[in-house]
């Protein structure tokens, strides 16, 4: 993927990554899942919805390995939308309680050896 042509906006995004101030925290909204928001030069990031979506997505792969990727992605989104903010937070906390962090980064293509 690194060899593909890159959009010029990517350079600006990467530069801003080095200039912005970030805060990571739970952000609750009555109407939608909030992944983040910006005020001036400060960016707040709520990792919970994205992490829980990925957790659901990967669990679906485990439960239904024959399902096509596009179907798994759609189902994960559908299931996430059925959760309340409190349920997303509970799943996020459970994931963090159970996750292990190996010392060595694993590449997805390591399985191909």
C-alpha positions, 0 to 999 in steps of 0.5 A: 500500500505504501507504493500507491500514489498519495493524496497531497492532503496526507502531508498536511495531515501528518504535519498537523499530527505533530502540531496538534494537542490531543486529549483522549477521553470518553465523549458522550452524546445523546444522539450519536457516537462521538469519535472525536471533536476539535476546538481550536488547535486541540483535538479530543479523541474518543477511542471507544467506538472505534475500538469496540467496532473493531472488537465486534468485527474481529469476534464476528470473523471468529464466529463466522469465518465464512462470512465475506469481509464486506458482510462482516463490516456491515454487521459490525456497524449494525451491531455497534449502532444497537448499543447504548453509550453505556454498553459501548463503554462497558465493552471498551473497559472489558476489552482493556481488562482482557487485552495483552500487549506483547513486547514485539509488534506483530505484522498481519502478514507474519502468518505467511512465513 
